[in-house]
């Protein structure tokens, strides 16, 4: 915890390059591609609902269009610029979208109360929860430095045990 805050922010912008030759790199790639696909799905659902009549709802209607465009944009940025800060923003977006839906279901949002029986409500809850967890996991995975293991020296590793002692 003695690391300066500016250094931590730089690590979020930079990230840790991961090789797909490692298990960690493969997991990171699958999480990133899966999250981008789920963000596109969130965008599609919101755009579809906006076209089907939600655009007529004051305040909430335009927010559906903004949500769709933001989801498409974040998915594109996540694919093009794989940095932890993008994952953090996308996870916050998905969590915020999920939170708005839950508020709309419970007490209403901007004068509109959603019904659990409405189109895509249950699907949206599941998808937004999954992508929030996946993006948070991906962000942590790429933000943390990989554990570096000391590698044996080639000369000592290649030579028989007795010869390595004599070379000194």
C-alpha positions as CSV (number, residue, x, y, z in Angstrom):
1,X,0.0,0.0,0.0
2,X,3.0,2.3,-0.1
3,X,2.7,2.6,-3.8
4,X,1.7,6.2,-4.8
5,X,-1.8,6.7,-6.1
6,X,-0.6,8.1,-9.4
7,X,1.4,4.9,-10.0
8,X,-1.8,2.8,-9.4
9,X,-3.7,4.9,-11.9
10,X,-0.9,4.5,-14.5
11,X,-1.1,0.7,-14.0
12,X,-4.9,0.9,-14.8
13,X,-4.1,2.8,-18.0
14,X,-1.2,0.5,-19.0
15,X,-2.3,-3.0,-17.9
16,X,-0.2,-6.1,-17.9
17,X,0.5,-7.7,-21.2
18,X,-0.7,-11.2,-21.1
19,X,0.4,-14.0,-23.5
20,X,-2.3,-16.3,-24.8
21,X,0.3,-19.1,-24.2
22,X,-0.5,-19.0,-20.5
23,X,-3.7,-20.1,-18.7
24,X,-4.0,-16.6,-17.3
25,X,-3.8,-15.1,-20.8
26,X,-6.4,-17.5,-22.2
27,X,-8.8,-16.7,-19.3
28,X,-8.3,-13.0,-19.8
29,X,-9.0,-13.3,-23.6
30,X,-12.2,-15.4,-23.0
31,X,-13.5,-12.9,-20.4
32,X,-12.7,-9.9,-22.6
33,X,-14.4,-11.4,-25.8
34,X,-17.3,-12.7,-23.8
35,X,-17.8,-9.4,-22.0
36,X,-17.7,-7.5,-25.3
37,X,-20.3,-9.9,-26.8
38,X,-22.6,-9.4,-23.7
39,X,-22.2,-5.6,-23.9
40,X,-23.3,-5.8,-27.6
41,X,-26.3,-7.9,-26.4
42,X,-27.2,-5.3,-23.7
43,X,-27.0,-2.6,-26.4
44,X,-29.2,-4.7,-28.7
45,X,-31.8,-5.2,-26.1
46,X,-32.0,-1.6,-25.1
47,X,-32.1,-0.5,-28.8
48,X,-34.9,-3.0,-29.5
49,X,-36.9,-1.9,-26.5
50,X,-36.4,1.8,-27.5
51,X,-37.7,1.0,-31.0
52,X,-40.6,-1.0,-29.7
53,X,-42.1,1.9,-27.8
54,X,-39.9,2.8,-24.8
55,X,-38.9,6.0,-26.7
56,X,-42.4,7.3,-25.9
57,X,-41.6,7.2,-22.1
58,X,-40.4,10.7,-20.9
59,X,-36.8,10.7,-19.6
60,X,-36.5,6.9,-19.5
61,X,-37.0,6.5,-23.3
62,X,-34.0,8.6,-24.3
63,X,-32.0,6.9,-21.7
64,X,-32.6,3.5,-23.4
65,X,-31.1,4.9,-26.6
66,X,-28.1,6.4,-24.7
67,X,-27.7,3.0,-22.9
68,X,-27.7,1.2,-26.2
69,X,-25.1,3.5,-27.8
70,X,-22.9,3.4,-24.7
71,X,-23.0,-0.4,-24.7
72,X,-22.0,-0.6,-28.3
73,X,-19.3,1.9,-27.8
74,X,-17.8,0.3,-24.7
75,X,-17.8,-3.1,-26.5
76,X,-15.8,-1.6,-29.4
77,X,-13.4,0.2,-27.1
78,X,-12.9,-3.0,-25.0
79,X,-12.0,-4.9,-28.2
80,X,-9.8,-2.2,-29.6
81,X,-8.0,-1.0,-26.5
82,X,-7.8,-3.7,-23.9
83,X,-6.8,-1.7,-20.8
84,X,-8.0,-2.2,-17.2
85,X,-9.5,1.3,-17.1
86,X,-11.8,0.3,-20.0
87,X,-12.9,-2.8,-18.1
88,X,-13.5,-0.7,-15.0
89,X,-15.6,1.8,-17.0
90,X,-17.6,-1.0,-18.7
91,X,-18.2,-2.9,-15.4
92,X,-19.4,0.4,-13.8
93,X,-21.7,0.9,-16.8
94,X,-23.2,-2.6,-16.6
95,X,-23.6,-2.3,-12.8
96,X,-25.3,1.1,-13.3
97,X,-27.6,-0.3,-15.9
98,X,-28.5,-3.2,-13.6
99,X,-29.0,-0.8,-10.7
100,X,-31.3,1.4,-12.8
101,X,-33.4,-1.6,-13.8
102,X,-33.7,-2.8,-10.2
103,X,-34.7,0.7,-9.0
104,X,-37.3,0.9,-11.8
105,X,-38.7,-2.5,-10.8
106,X,-38.9,-1.6,-7.1
107,X,-39.8,2.1,-6.7
108,X,-39.8,3.5,-10.2
109,X,-37.3,5.6,-12.0
110,X,-38.1,9.1,-13.3
111,X,-41.8,8.4,-12.8
112,X,-41.8,5.1,-14.7
113,X,-42.1,1.7,-12.9
114,X,-41.1,-1.4,-14.8
115,X,-42.8,-4.7,-14.5
116,X,-41.0,-8.0,-14.1
117,X,-43.3,-9.4,-16.8
118,X,-42.1,-6.9,-19.4
119,X,-40.0,-8.0,-22.4
120,X,-36.3,-8.8,-21.7
121,X,-36.5,-7.8,-17.9
122,X,-35.3,-11.2,-16.6
123,X,-32.8,-11.6,-19.4
124,X,-31.4,-8.2,-18.8
125,X,-30.9,-8.8,-15.1
126,X,-29.0,-12.0,-15.8
127,X,-26.9,-10.6,-18.6
128,X,-26.0,-7.4,-16.8
129,X,-25.1,-9.3,-13.6
130,X,-22.9,-11.7,-15.5
131,X,-21.1,-9.1,-17.6
132,X,-20.5,-6.9,-14.4
133,X,-18.8,-9.9,-12.7
134,X,-16.9,-10.9,-15.9
135,X,-15.6,-7.4,-16.5
136,X,-14.6,-6.9,-12.9
137,X,-12.7,-10.2,-13.0
138,X,-11.0,-9.3,-16.3
139,X,-10.0,-5.9,-15.0
140,X,-8.4,-7.4,-11.9
141,X,-6.7,-10.1,-14.0
142,X,-5.0,-7.6,-16.3
143,X,-4.4,-4.9,-13.7
144,X,-2.4,-7.1,-11.4
145,X,1.2,-7.8,-12.4
146,X,1.9,-11.4,-13.2
147,X,3.9,-13.4,-10.6
148,X,7.5,-13.6,-12.0
149,X,9.2,-16.8,-11.2
150,X,13.0,-16.9,-11.1
151,X,14.2,-18.9,-14.1
152,X,17.2,-21.2,-13.8
153,X,20.4,-20.1,-15.6
154,X,20.8,-22.0,-18.9
155,X,24.4,-23.0,-18.4
156,X,23.8,-24.5,-14.9
157,X,20.6,-26.1,-16.0
158,X,22.1,-27.7,-19.1
159,X,25.3,-29.0,-17.5
160,X,25.5,-32.1,-15.3
161,X,25.7,-31.3,-11.6
162,X,29.4,-32.1,-11.3
163,X,30.4,-29.8,-14.2
164,X,28.5,-26.8,-12.9
165,X,30.6,-26.9,-9.7
166,X,34.0,-27.1,-11.6
167,X,33.3,-24.0,-13.8
168,X,33.4,-21.6,-10.9
